[in-house]
Amino acid sequence: MKKIILLLLIALFSSISLCAQWVDHEFSYRELVSITRDTPFPEAVRALEIMSAQFEGKKIINMSTFSGEIGIPIKELYWKNALFLIINFNDLVLEDLPGSYVISDAAEAIEEEIETVAEITPDTKQVKISSIFFKADKSVLKSIGIDWSTLINGKVIASINFKGSGVGADIFNATAATKLESGDVSIDINTLFSILESHQKGTIIARPSIVVISGKTGQIQVGQDFSVKKKDDAGNVTDEFFQTGVIMKVTPTVVENEAFEAIHLEVSVQKSSATPGELSTIINKSESVTEVLLYDCEETVMGGLYDTDETVTRVGIPILKDLPWWVLGIRYLTGSNRHETNVREMIVIIKAEISKSIGERKKEALSTQQQLEDNRLKNQNAIDLFKKNEENNDTKNK
């Protein structure tokens, strides 16, 4: 009925304001616009934005999710009235700002989000995500021959040459479980990381953990944010912030059948850094995205995130190699610069574990509280008994 009324209004009052929001305006023929009903909404907005910029100096910013046809014919109508008509016909919201018109979705979309949040009940599952961010020299990991696909219960298989000394020998000596005569060993990942750290071949960046409601997205960031100055449509200078460092986003969903529970895990791991420049800021980024299906307490590994460290060291005769250049050029005869390039790989180990339900946690909390109360009563009874014995002894002595 609403759309029929709007169509009648077009036929009767196309030359005047169509609603209280429309503005009376003496416009020229150049400000009239015609748009067919099957025109996609984003295209219609772009066409009207050209006229808005030409006649009012304002941009039209489309923040809505609507991308269908406008659904209503526009024939030789003042462009601003046409904009208001299309917005109202498709139940959108138009905000008139000093430097722009902003189109957004109606309040119903917000109500839908509220309804989605309201669907969470005390029986909703939660998943605990534990992770280890470890960075190690690529050449060392390759020489050890770790097969990350064999990660089970915190242990991996490494094919190493255990003769002589070094990282390989220490790893072989750290485990007594050899699988093959070639030197394949099963080693705990915490022990592996400790050995690599002791040889200064790797380091643990962080061990973050997070609990996420099933179907929701959680984020872990190890790094920092930086801001870039920009001007908004009104000419005001604002700061736009960007995240850098190691960023992991996880969306776990508990999948259940009659006798088994599994975890569908969507994971995105990003490693980025910012390099400020004279004209712009460069963000160096490497990202890995995957979807896996895990059983409760199973682990998975994400790798392939590399960075390169370049170091310059001065070698040669002590003291003489560090003399200033103007001392007869001796530094060039007694020393030289050594350039070293080291490629490091970041390994991310993720463990997904279904948390206890809220009923179980509440039961455990009440049990713990009751146990503490029982212990308090026992202690109080012991103190009362001790005091009573002391009083009896004092009475006998008298």
Protein Blocks (a to p, Z undefined) as FASTA:
>chain_A
ZZmmmmmmmmmmmmbcfbfkbccddddfklpccddfklcfklmmmmmmmmmmmmnopacd
dfbfbfbdehiacehiafklmmmmmmmmnopacdddfkbccddddfklmmmmmmmmmmpc
fklccdddddddddddfklmmmnopafklggghiacddddfehedjklmmmmmpcbdfbf
nopacddfklmmmmmmmnopaccfbacdddddehiacdddeddddddddddfkopacddd
ddedjdddddddddddfkbccdddddddddddddddfkbccdddddddddddddehiacd
dehiacdddddddedjehjlmgcfklgolmmmmgccddddddddddddddddddddfklm
mmmmmmmmmmmmmmmmmmmmmmmmmmmmmmmmmmmmZZ
